[in-house]
Amino acid sequence: MDLQKSYLKEIDWSILLILVGLGAFSYMGISGSAAGAEAANKQILWYLLGFGLLFASLFLDYRLYYTLAYPMYGVGIVLLIGVLKTTPINNTTSWYDLGPVLFQPGEPMKLFAILAVARLMTKMEEKGKRLETFYHLIPIFLMIGLPLFLILIQPDLGTSMVFGGIMVTMLVVGGIRLKHVLYLGTLFGSFIGLLVYLYQFQEKLFFKIVKPYQWDRVVYWLNPDLEAMGRGFQLKQSLIAIGSGQLLGKGVDTPTQASLKWVPVGESDFIFTVIAEKTGFIGAGLLMILFFFLIFRLIQIAMQVKDPFASYVVAGVVGMLTFQVFENIGMTIQLMPITGIPLPFISYGGSSLVTNFLIIAVVLNMGMRKQYGR
């Protein structure tokens, strides 16, 4: 417990103000969806819990996270294995049913993976092994790949993809060499080429690798009009709703497509659609500006901290948030295929929201103690 007045002065209050602004958008979006005011009121309770945990965690020296990084990672892996044995909800085994709440272990696993990889990369740097050879990348791939695989087979493609965003930013900050990027790019390009070949000439084998529902997301992302009232319905209604918001929106209290259940899962995956329909280009633009300044401040903290461990952690958080925001908003405007990724701090859900608060708490903690070094 070393929280002193000098540390209190170092709290980044701008980030806290941004979180309050995101909370306002969250309430407006959830209450304007088919879920209604009842779900929005529950989100307020999750927000209060999140802020409470955030301030409480500031009393901890963030170096404790370095010590506990591997044990927390291990606990997360056990939870991901255990959840595979649970009763499926919405055709996925992603949640533990704890009675009044559902707990999704894939959410805190993001934080656990970031901390564990940051500790691994810090130890490598201390030994003078700053990603010099391709061999040095293998432990990082394995540490990210294990939770990614366990989440992918739930199946939860959206959450598993987030781990890729985390890994990319951490490797960039870690100084990955250009030739290794070219190697990885060649491997990925070859894999895509193989999929194209299989689709053209070995369709049965292709659909053993790519599930039919996953391929449908690509097909109806490119052309939702193929089944405007079927598999392209979500995207088609999202585009109509966002476009109908125009510049100023239809109004917060006005009945809309979202409130009348024409926008599926408007309280979670498609909450940006609800906000854009109600507040128009101005409101949607303001929301994206809030996200921009949040990520901008996180990048500044990453550049200010002296501890490599802290720098790697913040880099992972930046990658996580950037990917989730880009993918979630992108899928509502046909920029990206539809995946089940919530919009951070906006979408309804306790596991995601509380985890994001804890992640921001870790970053704020590191920013308060940025003079620490190793």
PADREN-925210 format. One record per residue (C-alpha): residue number from 1; residue in one letter; y, x, z. Coordinates in steps of 0.1 Angstrom, whole numbers, plus 2048, in hexadecimal, padded with zeros to 3 digits. Layout:
! PADREN-925210
{atom NUM A {Y X Z}}
...
//
This chain:
! PADREN-925210
{atom 1 M {800 800 800}}
{atom 2 D {81D 815 7F4}}
{atom 3 L {835 7FA 7E7}}
{atom 4 Q {857 805 7F2}}
{atom 5 K {87A 7FB 7EA}}
{atom 6 S {87B 817 7D1}}
{atom 7 Y {85E 809 7BE}}
{atom 8 L {86C 7E5 7C0}}
{atom 9 K {88A 7F2 7AD}}
{atom 10 E {873 7FE 791}}
{atom 11 I {863 7DC 78A}}
{atom 12 D {869 7D2 766}}
{atom 13 W {87A 7B0 76D}}
{atom 14 S {87F 7AA 748}}
{atom 15 I {859 7A7 744}}
{atom 16 L {858 78D 760}}
{atom 17 L {874 779 750}}
{atom 18 I {861 77A 72F}}
{atom 19 L {842 76C 741}}
{atom 20 V {857 750 74F}}
{atom 21 G {863 748 72C}}
{atom 22 L {83F 748 71E}}
{atom 23 G {835 731 73B}}
{atom 24 A {84F 718 72F}}
{atom 25 F {841 719 70C}}
{atom 26 S {81E 716 71A}}
{atom 27 Y {827 6F6 72D}}
{atom 28 M {839 6E7 710}}
{atom 29 G {81C 6EE 6F8}}
{atom 30 I {800 6E2 70E}}
{atom 31 S {813 6C2 718}}
{atom 32 G {81B 6BB 6F4}}
{atom 33 S {7F7 6BE 6E9}}
{atom 34 A {7DB 6A4 6EC}}
{atom 35 A {7D2 6B4 70E}}
{atom 36 G {7F3 6A6 71C}}
{atom 37 A {807 6AB 73C}}
{atom 38 E {7E8 6AD 753}}
{atom 39 A {7DC 6CD 742}}
{atom 40 A {7FF 6DB 742}}
{atom 41 N {802 6D5 767}}
{atom 42 K {7E2 6E8 76D}}
{atom 43 Q {7F0 704 758}}
{atom 44 I {80D 706 770}}
{atom 45 L {7F5 70B 78D}}
{atom 46 W {7E4 727 779}}
{atom 47 Y {807 737 773}}
{atom 48 L {80F 736 798}}
{atom 49 L {7ED 746 7A0}}
{atom 50 G {7F4 760 785}}
{atom 51 F {816 769 793}}
{atom 52 G {808 76B 7B6}}
{atom 53 L {7ED 783 7AC}}
{atom 54 L {806 797 798}}
{atom 55 F {81D 79D 7B5}}
{atom 56 A {801 7A3 7CD}}
{atom 57 S {7F2 7BE 7B7}}
{atom 58 L {813 7D1 7B6}}
{atom 59 F {80B 7DC 7D9}}
{atom 60 L {7EE 7F0 7CD}}
{atom 61 D {7F1 814 7C0}}
{atom 62 Y {7E6 811 79C}}
{atom 63 R {7D1 831 79F}}
{atom 64 L {7B8 81B 7B1}}
{atom 65 Y {7B1 80C 78E}}
{atom 66 Y {7A7 82F 782}}
{atom 67 T {78E 832 79F}}
{atom 68 L {77F 80F 799}}
{atom 69 A {780 80F 773}}
{atom 70 Y {75B 816 76E}}
{atom 71 P {74E 7FF 789}}
{atom 72 M {764 7E2 77C}}
{atom 73 Y {757 7E9 759}}
{atom 74 G {733 7E8 766}}
{atom 75 V {73A 7C7 778}}
{atom 76 G {749 7B9 758}}
{atom 77 I {72A 7C3 743}}
{atom 78 V {713 7B2 75D}}
{atom 79 L {728 792 75B}}
{atom 80 L {726 793 735}}
{atom 81 I {700 796 735}}
{atom 82 G {6FD 77B 74F}}
{atom 83 V {712 762 73C}}
{atom 84 L {6FA 763 71F}}
{atom 85 K {6E1 751 735}}
{atom 86 T {6F9 734 73D}}
{atom 87 T {6F9 712 72E}}
{atom 88 P {70D 712 70D}}
{atom 89 I {72F 702 70C}}
{atom 90 N {73C 6F9 6EA}}
{atom 91 N {71E 70B 6DB}}
{atom 92 T {727 72C 6EC}}
{atom 93 T {71B 73D 70C}}
{atom 94 S {73D 74A 716}}
{atom 95 W {744 739 737}}
{atom 96 Y {737 737 75A}}
{atom 97 D {73A 713 767}}
{atom 98 L {748 717 78A}}
{atom 99 G {74C 6F2 78F}}
{atom 100 P {772 6EB 78E}}
{atom 101 V {779 708 777}}
{atom 102 L {768 71B 75B}}
{atom 103 F {768 741 75D}}
{atom 104 Q {767 755 73D}}
{atom 105 P {75C 779 745}}
{atom 106 G {767 785 722}}
{atom 107 E {78C 782 72E}}
{atom 108 P {78C 79A 74C}}
{atom 109 M {774 7B1 738}}
{atom 110 K {792 7B9 722}}
{atom 111 L {7A4 7C9 740}}
{atom 112 F {784 7DA 74C}}
{atom 113 A {77E 7E9 72A}}
{atom 114 I {7A2 7F6 727}}
{atom 115 L {7A0 806 74A}}
{atom 116 A {77E 816 743}}
{atom 117 V {788 824 721}}
{atom 118 A {7A9 831 72F}}
{atom 119 R {797 843 74A}}
{atom 120 L {77E 852 731}}
{atom 121 M {79A 85E 71A}}
{atom 122 T {7AD 86C 737}}
{atom 123 K {78F 881 743}}
{atom 124 M {78A 88D 71F}}
{atom 125 E {7AE 897 71D}}
{atom 126 E {7AC 8AA 73E}}
{atom 127 K {78E 8BD 730}}
{atom 128 G {7A2 8C6 710}}
{atom 129 K {78E 8AE 6FA}}
{atom 130 R {7AA 899 6EB}}
{atom 131 L {795 887 6D0}}
{atom 132 E {790 8A8 6BD}}
{atom 133 T {76F 89F 6AE}}
{atom 134 F {75E 87F 6A2}}
{atom 135 Y {745 885 6BE}}
{atom 136 H {760 87F 6D8}}
{atom 137 L {766 85C 6CA}}
{atom 138 I {742 851 6CF}}
{atom 139 P {744 84A 6F5}}
{atom 140 I {764 835 6EF}}
{atom 141 F {752 821 6D3}}
{atom 142 L {735 81B 6EA}}
{atom 143 M {74B 810 708}}
{atom 144 I {75E 7F8 6F2}}
{atom 145 G {740 7EE 6DD}}
{atom 146 L {72A 7E2 6F9}}
{atom 147 P {740 7C6 706}}
{atom 148 L {74A 7BE 6E2}}
{atom 149 F {725 7B9 6D9}}
{atom 150 L {71E 7A4 6F8}}
{atom 151 I {73B 78D 6F1}}
{atom 152 L {733 78B 6CC}}
{atom 153 I {710 77E 6D2}}
{atom 154 Q {71D 762 6E9}}
{atom 155 P {729 75C 6CD}}
{atom 156 D {74F 762 6D2}}
{atom 157 L {75C 774 6B3}}
{atom 158 G {780 770 6BD}}
{atom 159 T {77E 780 6DF}}
{atom 160 S {768 79C 6D2}}
{atom 161 M {782 7A5 6B7}}
{atom 162 V {79C 7AB 6D2}}
{atom 163 F {788 7C9 6DE}}
{atom 164 G {78D 7D9 6BC}}
{atom 165 G {7B3 7D5 6C0}}
{atom 166 I {7B0 7E6 6E2}}
{atom 167 M {79C 803 6D4}}
{atom 168 V {7B3 809 6B7}}
{atom 169 T {7D3 80D 6CB}}
{atom 170 M {7C2 823 6E6}}
{atom 171 L {7B4 83A 6CB}}
{atom 172 V {7D6 83D 6BB}}
{atom 173 V {7E7 846 6DC}}
{atom 174 G {7CA 85E 6E3}}
{atom 175 G {7D2 871 6C3}}
{atom 176 I {7B5 868 6AC}}
{atom 177 R {7B4 87F 68E}}
{atom 178 L {7BD 872 66B}}
{atom 179 K {79C 87E 65D}}
{atom 180 H {789 869 677}}
{atom 181 V {79E 84B 66E}}
{atom 182 L {793 851 649}}
{atom 183 Y {76F 853 654}}
{atom 184 L {771 832 667}}
{atom 185 G {784 822 64B}}
{atom 186 T {769 82D 632}}
{atom 187 L {74D 81F 648}}
{atom 188 F {75F 7FE 64C}}
{atom 189 G {767 7FC 627}}
{atom 190 S {743 804 61F}}
{atom 191 F {737 7E8 636}}
{atom 192 I {74F 7CF 625}}
{atom 193 G {742 7DB 603}}
{atom 194 L {71E 7D5 60F}}
{atom 195 L {727 7B2 61A}}
{atom 196 V {737 7AA 5F8}}
{atom 197 Y {718 7B7 5E6}}
{atom 198 L {700 7A3 5FC}}
{atom 199 Y {715 784 5F7}}
{atom 200 Q {714 788 5D2}}
{atom 201 F {6EF 792 5CE}}
{atom 202 Q {6DD 78D 5EF}}
{atom 203 E {6EC 76D 5FD}}
{atom 204 K {6CF 766 615}}
{atom 205 L {6D3 789 625}}
{atom 206 F {6F9 785 626}}
{atom 207 F {6F6 765 63B}}
{atom 208 K {6DE 778 653}}
{atom 209 I {6FB 78F 65B}}
{atom 210 V {718 777 658}}
{atom 211 K {712 755 668}}
{atom 212 P {71A 737 652}}
{atom 213 Y {734 72A 66A}}
{atom 214 Q {745 74C 669}}
{atom 215 W {746 74C 643}}
{atom 216 D {753 729 643}}
{atom 217 R {771 735 657}}
{atom 218 V {779 74D 63A}}
{atom 219 V {773 734 61F}}
{atom 220 Y {788 718 62E}}
{atom 221 W {7A3 731 639}}
{atom 222 L {7A8 73A 615}}
{atom 223 N {7A7 716 609}}
{atom 224 P {7A8 6FB 624}}
{atom 225 D {7AC 6E0 609}}
{atom 226 L {787 6E4 600}}
{atom 227 E {780 6CE 61E}}
{atom 228 A {7A2 6C2 62B}}
{atom 229 M {791 6A8 641}}
{atom 230 G {774 6BE 64A}}
{atom 231 R {770 6E3 650}}
{atom 232 G {794 6EA 644}}
{atom 233 F {7A2 6CF 65B}}
{atom 234 Q {7AF 6E5 677}}
{atom 235 L {7C3 6FD 660}}
{atom 236 K {7CF 6E1 64A}}
{atom 237 Q {7DD 6CD 667}}
{atom 238 S {7EC 6EC 676}}
{atom 239 L {7FF 6F4 657}}
{atom 240 I {80C 6D0 654}}
{atom 241 A {816 6CF 678}}
{atom 242 I {829 6F0 677}}
{atom 243 G {83A 6E7 656}}
{atom 244 S {845 6C5 664}}
{atom 245 G {857 6D6 680}}
{atom 246 Q {870 6E5 668}}
{atom 247 L {88E 6F7 677}}
{atom 248 L {894 6E5 699}}
{atom 249 G {873 6D3 69E}}
{atom 250 K {86A 6AF 6A5}}
{atom 251 G {874 6B0 6C9}}
{atom 252 V {862 6B7 6EA}}
{atom 253 D {85C 692 6F3}}
{atom 254 T {856 685 6D0}}
{atom 255 P {832 67B 6C7}}
{atom 256 T {824 694 6AE}}
{atom 257 Q {804 69C 69B}}
{atom 258 A {7FA 6B2 6B8}}
{atom 259 S {7FF 698 6D3}}
{atom 260 L {7ED 67E 6BD}}
{atom 261 K {7CE 695 6BB}}
{atom 262 W {7D3 69F 697}}
{atom 263 V {7D4 6C4 6A1}}
{atom 264 P {7B3 6CD 6B1}}
{atom 265 V {7B4 6E3 6D1}}
{atom 266 G {7D9 6E2 6D1}}
{atom 267 E {7DA 6EC 6F5}}
{atom 268 S {7C8 70D 6EF}}
{atom 269 D {7C0 71D 6CD}}
{atom 270 F {7DA 709 6BA}}
{atom 271 I {7F6 708 6D4}}
{atom 272 F {80E 71B 6BD}}
{atom 273 T {80B 6FE 6A5}}
{atom 274 V {815 6E5 6C0}}
{atom 275 I {833 6FA 6CA}}
{atom 276 A {83E 6FF 6A5}}
{atom 277 E {83B 6DA 69E}}
{atom 278 K {850 6D0 6BD}}
{atom 279 T {86A 6EC 6BC}}
{atom 280 G {86A 6F6 698}}
{atom 281 F {872 718 689}}
{atom 282 I {88C 71F 6A5}}
{atom 283 G {873 719 6C2}}
{atom 284 A {856 72B 6B1}}
{atom 285 G {86D 748 6A8}}
{atom 286 L {879 74A 6CC}}
{atom 287 L {855 74B 6D9}}
{atom 288 M {84D 768 6C1}}
{atom 289 I {86C 77A 6CD}}
{atom 290 L {860 777 6F1}}
{atom 291 F {83F 787 6E7}}
{atom 292 F {851 7A2 6D3}}
{atom 293 F {866 7AC 6F2}}
{atom 294 L {847 7AB 708}}
{atom 295 I {834 7C3 6F2}}
{atom 296 F {854 7D8 6ED}}
{atom 297 R {858 7DC 713}}
{atom 298 L {833 7E5 717}}
{atom 299 I {837 800 6FC}}
{atom 300 Q {855 80E 70F}}
{atom 301 I {841 810 72F}}
{atom 302 A {825 822 71D}}
{atom 303 M {83E 83C 711}}
{atom 304 Q {84E 840 733}}
{atom 305 V {82F 845 749}}
{atom 306 K {824 869 750}}
{atom 307 D {800 862 758}}
{atom 308 P {7E9 863 739}}
{atom 309 F {7D3 848 749}}
{atom 310 A {7F0 830 74D}}
{atom 311 S {7FB 838 729}}
{atom 312 Y {7D9 830 71B}}
{atom 313 V {7D6 810 730}}
{atom 314 V {7F8 802 723}}
{atom 315 A {7EE 80C 700}}
{atom 316 G {7CF 7F7 703}}
{atom 317 V {7E3 7D9 710}}
{atom 318 V {7FB 7DC 6F3}}
{atom 319 G {7DE 7DB 6DB}}
{atom 320 M {7CE 7BE 6EC}}
{atom 321 L {7ED 7A8 6ED}}
{atom 322 T {7F9 7B2 6CA}}
{atom 323 F {7D8 7A9 6BB}}
{atom 324 Q {7D5 788 6CD}}
{atom 325 V {7F8 77C 6C5}}
{atom 326 F {7F5 786 6A0}}
{atom 327 E {7D3 776 69C}}
{atom 328 N {7DB 756 6AF}}
{atom 329 I {7FC 74F 69E}}
{atom 330 G {7EF 75C 67C}}
{atom 331 M {7D1 744 67C}}
{atom 332 T {7E8 726 681}}
{atom 333 I {7FD 72F 662}}
{atom 334 Q {7E0 73A 64B}}
{atom 335 L {7E8 75F 64F}}
{atom 336 M {7C7 766 661}}
{atom 337 P {7A5 754 662}}
{atom 338 I {7A0 73C 67F}}
{atom 339 T {790 74C 69E}}
{atom 340 G {78E 740 6C2}}
{atom 341 I {7A9 757 6D0}}
{atom 342 P {7C2 748 6E9}}
{atom 343 L {7E7 750 6E7}}
{atom 344 P {7EE 766 705}}
{atom 345 F {801 755 722}}
{atom 346 I {805 735 70C}}
{atom 347 S {7E2 726 706}}
{atom 348 Y {7D2 710 721}}
{atom 349 G {7B8 721 736}}
{atom 350 G {7B5 732 758}}
{atom 351 S {79F 750 74F}}
{atom 352 S {7B5 75C 733}}
{atom 353 L {7D6 756 745}}
{atom 354 V {7CC 766 766}}
{atom 355 T {7BD 784 754}}
{atom 356 N {7DD 789 740}}
{atom 357 F {7F2 787 760}}
{atom 358 L {7DB 7A2 770}}
{atom 359 I {7DE 7B8 751}}
{atom 360 I {804 7B5 751}}
{atom 361 A {803 7BC 777}}
{atom 362 V {7F1 7DD 770}}
{atom 363 V {80B 7E7 756}}
{atom 364 L {828 7DE 76E}}
{atom 365 N {817 7F2 789}}
{atom 366 M {815 810 773}}
{atom 367 G {839 80C 768}}
{atom 368 M {845 80B 78C}}
{atom 369 R {833 82B 793}}
{atom 370 K {83A 83C 772}}
{atom 371 Q {842 85D 783}}
{atom 372 Y {81E 861 78D}}
{atom 373 G {80B 87C 779}}
{atom 374 R {7E9 88B 779}}
//
